Structure formats: C-alpha cells, structure tokens
Amino acid sequence: MGVDMCSGIRLLREATGVDISMRVGVHTGNVLCGVIGLQKWQYDVWSHDVTLANHMESGGLPGRVHITEETRQHLDGAYEVEEGDGGSRDPLLEGRKTYLVIDPKAKSISRRRHTLGNHLASGETRQRASIRMSQYMQSWRTIHPFADLSNPNATHPLRPIVTPNNTFVTERQPGQSNTLLVDNGMRGSLDTMDNAGRRLKKLNCLTLLFNDLSLERKFRVSEVKGLHHSISCTAFVFVTIFAVQILVSKNDFEMAVSYGVTFPVFVLLLSIAFTGYLEKWRSKMPLVVQWISGLSRGVSSRAVLRLFVVVLCLLITLLMAFLNLIFIPGNNCTSITDRKELEDLQLYSVPYYLYCCLLAMLGVIVFVRTCLSVKALLLTLAVVVYLALFLHVYAPRSHCLIDMLYNNGTKPGILKDPQIMSGVWLVIFYIVCLILARQDELSCRVDFLLDHCFKTEREEMETMENVNKLLLQNVLPLHVASYFIGKNIRNQDLYSQSYDCVCVMFASVPQFKEFYSESSANRDGLECMRFLNEIISDFDELLSKPKFCSVEKIKTIGSTYMAAAGLRHAPLSDEEKKVEMSYSHVRTMVEFAIALMNKLEFINTHAFNSFKLRIGINHGPVIAGVIGAHKPQYDIWGNSVNVASRMDSTGVLDKIQVTEETAQMVESVGYNVTLRGVVNVKGKGELTTYFINKDHSLPQY
C-alpha cells in the first residue's frame, strides 16, 4: 500500500507538474484501536509501536517507504530493501535498523519519465500540465463520501491510472466482474419480498393461521377496508333471492312477514356500512349526530363487532334461501293421485329454492378478511341443513314432481333426478366455496404479511436513516452534515469554507505520555486509554453548555484536544459584525479553555492524579473543509492553526499561551495577561507570547 501511495503521488506530480512527494513510515507491532470521546468520533490506534511508526515517517525520505527490522522480517523477501539510516534523520531512531523499500516499478517509471521529459517542450509544459490535470480530474469517478452509511457493501470506485501514452483510464478492482448492478431501492424491495417469502413458511398450511401469535393477533384486530362493498354484495344476493322467490311462490302473506322483518335489518346494516361517506361532512353536522359518521369505521376496526355484523348478514341470507319453502304445502303429496291437485301444490318451485340456497352459499365468500373457520362453519352448517331438507324432509316432493312430469311410468336418469342432483350440486358448491374462501383467506394474509413487512422495513429504514444522521452529525459539524445528507457531491466539489476570524485552541496533556505504559497490570495499556477516554468525554460534555455553543471540537490527536470557535456561523460581510464576532469567539474560547482546566482538576481529585493541561490559543483566518471519500474528516487549515499548535507545543503546564495579537483581544474582553517573552517557534521564528491569567473571573461583556 505504501508503494502504491508513493506511485499515486508520483502520477499526480507528472499529471499536474506540481513538485509534491510523500514519505511513508511502516512498523509492525501491537496497537490499541477504538474510538474515544462523545463527539467527533474518529477511529484511531494507540501504542508505543504507533509512536515508532510515526517517527519512521518523519525519519524517512520523500517518495520512499521507510520500514523497521520487524516489518522487513514479516515481508519475507517480498520486496528488495536497502539501508535506511533513519537514526541520522530522527534521534529517536538511533540504534535501530531501518530500511528503504525498493519499488520494483521504479526503473520503468524512470525510463518513462525520461522519455516524457524529452517529448515535452519547455514552452508547452505549463499548458500541457493544465490540460492533463483536467483530464486527470475528469477520470475520477463520482464518489458520495457518506454512501457507505446506507450501503456498507457497496463496491469501491474505480481507481484512475495513467497509461504510458499519457491517457487516463480506470482500473477495475481485483475480483470485480461484469455483473448486473441492482439499484439500492430495487434491492430493498427484493429483500422485502424475500423476507415475506420466508415468513410465509411460518403460516400453518392447514388452518392458514400465523404461527406467531402476536402477528395473528394483529391480523385479527386490524381494520378491514371495503367492508361496505362486501355487505352490498350480500344485499344484492339477498334481493336476488327475494326476486326469485316472489316470482315462483304464491304464499304472499308468509313471504311478506319474513321479508318484512329481514329487509329493515339489512337496510340498517347497509346504512351503517355506508356512514363512512358522511365523514367529509362531519364538521357541518350537528354535534348530536356527529357520532353517526364514525359507525362504519367502528365496525371495520373492531373485530368482535365486525364479526357480529358479518355473521348476522350471512345467517339472514342463508335462512331466507329456504325459509319460505316451509310454508309451501305438499308434504302429503304421495297420497294424492289427482294430477290437477298435484299441480296446485307448486312442486315446480322446489328446484328454484335449491338455486336460492346455492346462491346464498356463494354469498358467504364475498366477505374478505373474515376468518376461514367462520366461513367454513357457516358453509358446513348451511350444507348440512340444506342436504337434510332436500334429501330427507322434502324428498317426497321430489318424488311427486317426478311422477307429475313422468306420468307414463318411466323413470328419469340420474342427471334429471331432483333429489340426487340437489345433493350433487350442494356438495359441489360446498367444496368450491371452501376452496374460494381458503384462497381469499390466503390472499388476505399474504397481503397483510407483505404490508407488515413493508412497514417493518420502512421503520427500520427510518431508524437507520436517523441513526446515520446522528452518526454523521457526531462526525461532522451540524451545518456540514446537512450539506452532505441527500446530495451527490462530486470529488472536485467537496465541502470547503473560508473564515476571516476563527479562534483555534490546542489543549494537550503532556504528562499522559509518561503515564501511558503497556504492562499486564493495565492490560497492555487498555486501562490508560480508558482513563484518557474519561478525560476526553468530560471535555466533550462541556460543549453541550449553551455558552459554548459556538465552540466546535475538531479532533483529538493522541492526548491533545483541538477545538475552534466561529465555524458555525456563516461568513459575514459587515466589517463591524466581523469584529464583534471575533471578540466573542476569543472570549468564548478562553472561557472554554479555563473550563477544560477546571474539569481536569476535578478529574484529578477523584482519580488521585496530577495531570495538567498545556493550552495554546490563536485567532485568524482559516479554511475549513472535509477531505477524503471513504473516511471523510472535517478539519481546518491555515497559518492561524499552525501558530495555535505551536503555542501549545512551546507552552507551559497549567498555562494558556497566546500570541501578541490574540493577547490584545483577550485583554479587551476583560482578562489579564502576563508577558512571557520571546519564544522561538518552529517555522515562524521568534514570537512574543503571553500567558492568560485564568484566576481572573467575571470578564466584561
């Protein structure tokens, strides 16, 4: 990986014409890895071996991979190496053997660079560099920095490479084939269907009941949509039965009484079912009668009430299919020999009542979301009663009807025998109705299961989305996280923002390096890291206070805590407001630094330690942004950040060191400062620095 990183920087240098390089240091050993703190989580590693790897980088050479003896032994001759002499560049590497890895591609790259240099004229170097840089940028594949939060198994983007003829192509990752890519939304739907298919196996194949009792209970008590349509179909069957019987029967009085009682009941049930349409006029109805509009929903959503209405409708329909047959005379027809008298008995109406019974049985299956056991019970009860009536009670009427139709002594075939065909038709309709009822039950349960699966998946997706947002907001500032959420950001247009005045603070615990040890007593340093996590977590808790709302934690570097004030506000155009906000940011950061020192003192009293903070503060312009695509990290850059870091590294324990410009602003907000003197700062020369008197309280606002 280190060799490829150096090669990648080399390719970028050739493409852009910018003289940049990379040092890589590698060491093999033991580490403690994890996340510390409550905010701005970042995965990190700690150990003495990590510190050694850091010095291997600082003691390396540009464009080379610098490794230790331990790493060379693990390479087992996979790469050629040469003496690294790291002790001459880093004092902490003295007495340790180090090596530089020889890139096996270095010779071919050197020849290509020599050939490329001969072909490039000096006058066209600048123009060619800009063109090649544009081509290089266009060859990058668009990467959504936080796409892995919702799809951790997503394939990694293709890596751009430069061919010997200076054309840019993309390299396919090893093991990646030309397979069909399924859209994430479609994949989620397929997963849901697959989950539903697996859950269908939990359905009892005989009773169609869910093995999960809680799911069965939800299905039973769930609201039934379209109940009024089922009642309307049953009412239509009821009216059809009435029409058939009124046409073939002459017992007007008995029929008038029976239907006079059942018709109002059916009209009442039908009216209740359609009261849901009154919901839109509920606000215009008097308060006394507004409850009527809720009757339909009440019946649909209450299982017991719904079952009562369904059973009542079906019982009325099944009963009225044969009730008026009782009032038709003809039980003693076998003793009548006169043909005229037989014709007056209306024996021809018996087959029509059979048709009414068959129609009533079909009316049972029009109700959806009604328990299969209830339908089976009603159908079984109906077919038993109907078979008893047509095969036993009214069997003489069938014989008389045959004698009346075939008076010459001949007997009809089986298919024309009313008694036999009555039993055949009733059994056939019974079986068909059971099959249809079972199919309807299965369909309803599958629909309910799919709907339940989709709701569960939606809830899980919403939960995961909220968790991802919280996680993202814990990694990035809130205003930066909102920039990325729901957007497809190109690599070239990642978040960056410049600020004119930001107060930057570095607070370190130098004594922690001496405190940290790797022994069996503290579980190879794990207990030390637990204590550091408690310190950083307590520091993070201070950020939740309203007065520190403008302070943003940037990151932790080992035992150093980095924060900045003034990043949450949009850049201002008004100069007066800029000055006011600058003073406010400095005052807030000083108060936060003092709060950190007080918090550490409180921790010391409970942990019996004597840790002290060393703090450096500076203010000025910075650039904030997010770098990286697979491990994006929010950070700030600028000379002000570097100086703040130097104020910490050159500071004194239990002191807050600031530059002269920052000291003037600190004094203007009510704090006293003490001149330290001139300090030699690496990369900046000699700077005059001051210490803030933290004992001074009650700053002027």
Buried (B, 14 or more C-beta within 10 A) or exposed (E): EBBEEBBBBBBBBBBBBEEEEBBBBBBBEEBBEBEBBBBBBEEBEBBBBBBBBBBBBBBBBEBBBBBBEBBBEEBEEEBEBEEBBBBEBBEBBEEBBBBBBBBEEBEEBEEBEEEEEEEEEEEEEEEBBEEBBEBBBEBBEEBBBBBBBBEEEEEEBBBBBBEEEBEBEEEEEEEEEEEEEEEEEEEBBEEBEEBBEEBBEEBEEEEBBBEEEEBBEEBBEBEBEEBBEBBBBBBEBBEBBBEBBBEBBEBEEBBEEBBEEBBEEBEEBBBBBBBBEBBEEEEEBEEEEBEBBBBBBBBBBBBEBBBEBBBEBBEBBBBBBBBBBEEBEBBEBEEBEEEEEBEEBBBEBBBBBBBBBBBBBBBBBBBBBBBBEBBBEBBEEBBEBBBEBBBEEBBBBBBBBBBBEEEEEEEEEEEEBBBBBBBEBBEEBBEBBBEBBBEBBBEBBBEBBBEBBBEEBEEEEEEEEEEBBEBBBBBBBEBBBBBBBEEEBEBEEBBEBEBBBBBBBBBBBBBBEEBBEBEEEBEBBEBBBEBBBBBBEBBBEBBEEEEBEBBBBBBBEBBBBBBBBBBBBEEBEEEEEBEEBBBBBBBBBBBBBBBBBEBBBEBBEEEEBEBBBBBBBBBBEBBBBBBEBEEBBBBBEBEBBBBBBBBBBBBEEBBBBBBEBBBEBBEEBBBEBEEBEEBEBEEBEEBEBBBBBBEEEEEEE
